[in-house]
Amino acid sequence: MPNDPSKERLLSLPFPLRHSRNIYSLDPTSLFTEGKDFFGDGSHKNKKGVRPHADVSIVDIGALRVLATRTTPCISTEQGEGFSTFSMSYAGDVHQYRDGRTIQTIEPGDTHLSPRSGGVADLGHFSGIICQIDHKRLRRTINTVSGKEQEINLAEPRVFKGSSAGKESTAARHLWSYLSYVDQVLTESNDLAAGLGLDDQIYRLLALSLIQATGDLERVKQRWRSANRTWNNALDELVDYIRANAHLNLTLTDLEEQSHFSGRRLQYLFKERFECTPMQFVRRERLSTAMERLQTASPHTTVTQIARECGYRFTSNFTTDFQREFGITPSVVLRTSQRGRD
């Protein structure tokens, strides 16, 4: 209805991520009945007799599916053992979350991490980001970043305030700046997000937010500052590991776990020795592997096959990256090498 005040309010809210694969305009109460169950189980109900409406934009950031959404008021309940819903409120109304033990108030600018254990969100108008967080991956990231086992209860809902300088807010606020950068990357290529490990960085920032909430962030910073400044066998072994596994979707957390260096220390060491970041080094090695396979390919091998073997989902993205790195297309390299063996 053109004069529906809820619709007018909805359209006035900013949309956080614009470069998406699909955009849906729907009734959120139908999400679990019309095949649009984006993640998890649960339900969305009408509030005060008003049928809600949502615009949903889907963005895949590596292995992380992100929903940028604008919704009118509704009641949301979610289930899903081993997962939490992470929501970042960009604009809209104040809303409440209840789980039987806790009542939390979430304001525009706040971020909220809620386990999928039957808690109920009483939503007003909402514009923001929603994604599904895997507890196993988050726990691993927390312990790797921290350098020790952290006693953080992921079954506890948490609010990170965006409007204050409290101990739970600083790291979470960086997520907004980071998502702005992600949006710019997505303008060029959806597949580039996976190649750069952008989803891993979201988990790392969330892990730092949780570590900061425990008051342990200063110890972690001290660990980063006191890292050994000499090259040693562990770092050489890490380079060998990257070269052997460059075809995999390696992340900075993988490199930290393998080397036992902090992410900050790895950034410094790779910049000092290779004049690039660790993830840029991974990308270079992946493309070098592709070059070797193109130059030694059998007569029936295709560029698409080699792209997939080297961790690329889309041949077009592989071709773009390859040409930037070597100044020649992979198809030319493949044709030349195959012709030379005829």
Residue pairs with C-beta under 8 A, 6 or more apart in sequence:
1 7
6 50
6 53
6 72
6 73
6 125
7 53
7 72
9 72
9 125
10 53
10 55
10 70
10 71
10 72
10 125
11 70
13 70
13 90
13 91
13 92
13 125
13 127
14 90
14 91
14 127
15 55
15 57
15 68
15 70
15 127
16 68
16 88
16 90
16 127
16 128
16 129
16 179
16 183
17 57
17 59
17 66
17 68
17 129
17 179
17 182
17 183
17 186
18 57
18 68
18 183
19 59
19 183
19 186
19 187
19 190
20 57
20 58
20 59
20 68
20 186
21 58
21 59
21 60
21 190
22 57
22 58
23 55
23 56
23 57
23 58
24 36
24 54
24 55
24 56
24 57
24 58
25 53
25 54
25 55
25 56
26 34
26 36
26 53
26 54
26 56
27 51
27 52
27 53
27 54
28 44
28 52
28 53
28 54
28 71
28 74
28 76
29 43
29 44
29 45
29 46
29 51
29 52
29 74
30 36
31 37
31 38
31 44
32 41
32 42
32 43
32 44
38 56
38 58
38 65
38 67
39 65
39 80
39 83
39 132
40 78
40 79
40 80
40 83
40 85
40 116
40 132
41 78
41 79
41 80
41 116
42 76
42 77
42 78
42 79
42 80
42 116
43 76
43 77
44 52
44 74
44 75
44 76
44 77
45 74
45 75
45 76
45 77
46 52
46 74
46 75
47 73
47 74
47 75
47 122
47 123
48 73
50 72
50 73
52 71
52 72
52 73
52 74
53 71
53 72
54 69
54 70
54 71
54 72
55 69
55 70
55 71
56 67
56 68
56 69
57 67
57 68
57 69
58 65
58 66
58 67
59 65
59 66
59 67
59 68
59 186
59 190
60 66
60 190
60 193
61 182
61 186
61 193
61 194
61 198
61 199
61 202
62 193
62 194
62 197
62 198
62 199
62 200
62 249
63 194
63 199
63 249
64 131
64 132
64 199
64 202
64 203
65 131
65 132
66 129
66 130
66 131
67 129
67 130
67 131
68 128
68 129
69 126
69 127
69 128
69 129
69 130
70 125
70 126
70 127
71 123
71 125
71 126
71 127
72 125
73 93
73 123
73 124
73 125
74 123
75 120
75 121
75 122
75 123
76 120
76 121
76 123
77 118
77 119
77 120
77 121
78 85
78 114
78 116
78 118
78 119
79 116
79 117
79 118
80 116
80 132
81 116
81 117
82 134
82 135
82 136
83 115
83 116
83 132
83 133
83 134
83 135
84 113
84 114
84 115
84 116
84 132
84 133
84 135
84 138
84 154
85 112
85 113
85 114
85 116
85 130
85 131
85 132
85 133
86 111
86 112
86 113
86 130
86 131
86 132
86 133
86 206
87 106
87 111
87 112
87 114
87 128
87 129
87 130
88 110
88 111
88 112
88 128
88 129
88 130
88 175
88 176
88 179
89 95
89 106
89 107
89 108
89 109
89 110
89 111
89 112
89 126
89 127
89 128
89 162
90 108
90 109
90 127
90 128
90 129
91 108
91 127
91 128
92 108
92 124
92 125
92 126
92 127
92 128
93 108
93 123
93 124
93 125
93 126
94 105
94 106
94 107
94 108
94 124
95 105
95 106
95 121
95 122
95 123
95 124
95 126
96 103
96 104
96 105
96 106
96 121
96 122
97 103
97 104
97 106
97 112
97 114
97 119
97 120
97 121
97 122
97 157
98 104
98 119
98 120
98 122
99 114
99 117
99 118
99 119
99 120
99 157
100 118
100 119
102 156
102 157
104 112
104 157
104 159
105 159
106 112
106 159
107 161
107 162
107 163
108 162
109 161
109 162
109 163
110 159
110 160
110 161
110 162
110 163
111 159
111 160
111 162
111 172
111 175
111 209
112 157
112 158
112 159
112 160
113 133
113 157
113 158
113 160
113 206
113 210
114 121
114 157
114 158
115 135
115 154
115 155
115 156
115 157
117 155
119 157
129 179
131 202
133 203
133 206
135 154
137 203
138 154
138 203
138 206
138 207
139 152
139 154
140 253
140 257
141 200
141 203
141 204
141 206
141 207
141 253
142 150
142 152
142 207
142 210
142 211
143 149
143 150
144 253
144 256
144 257
145 204
145 207
145 208
145 211
145 220
145 253
145 256
145 262
145 263
146 207
146 211
146 216
146 220
147 220
147 223
147 262
150 210
150 211
150 214
150 216
152 210
152 211
152 214
158 168
158 210
158 213
159 168
160 168
160 169
160 171
160 172
160 173
160 209
160 213
161 168
161 169
162 169
162 172
162 173
162 176
167 212
167 213
167 215
168 209
168 212
168 213
170 212
171 205
171 208
171 209
171 211
171 212
171 217
172 205
172 206
172 209
174 205
175 202
175 205
175 206
175 209
178 201
178 202
178 205
182 193
182 198
185 192
185 193
185 196
185 198
186 192
186 193
189 314
189 317
189 320
190 314
191 312
191 313
191 314
191 317
192 317
193 199
194 249
194 313
195 283
195 286
195 311
195 312
195 317
195 321
196 279
196 283
197 249
197 250
197 251
197 252
197 279
197 282
199 251
200 251
200 252
200 253
201 252
203 253
204 252
204 253
204 263
208 217
208 220
211 217
211 220
223 262
224 262
224 264
224 265
227 261
227 262
227 264
227 265
228 265
231 269
231 273
234 259
234 260
234 261
235 259
235 261
235 269
237 259
238 255
238 258
238 259
238 261
239 281
241 258
242 250
242 255
242 281
242 282
242 285
243 285
246 282
246 285
246 286
246 288
246 289
246 310
246 311
247 286
247 289
247 309
247 310
247 311
248 311
249 311
250 282
251 279
252 263
252 266
252 278
252 279
253 263
255 261
255 263
255 266
255 278
255 282
256 262
256 263
256 266
259 266
261 269
266 278
267 277
267 278
270 276
270 277
270 278
270 280
270 281
271 277
274 281
276 284
283 321
284 325
286 310
286 311
287 310
287 321
287 322
287 325
287 326
289 310
290 306
290 307
290 310
290 318
290 322
290 330
291 322
291 326
291 333
293 301
293 306
293 309
293 310
294 303
294 306
294 330
294 333
294 334
294 337
295 333
295 337
296 337
297 306
297 334
297 337
297 338
299 338
299 341
301 334
301 338
302 334
303 315
303 318
303 319
303 330
303 331
303 334
304 315
306 318
306 330
306 334
307 314
307 315
307 318
307 319
307 330
310 318
312 318
312 321
318 330
319 329
319 330
319 331
322 328
322 329
322 330
323 329
323 330
326 333
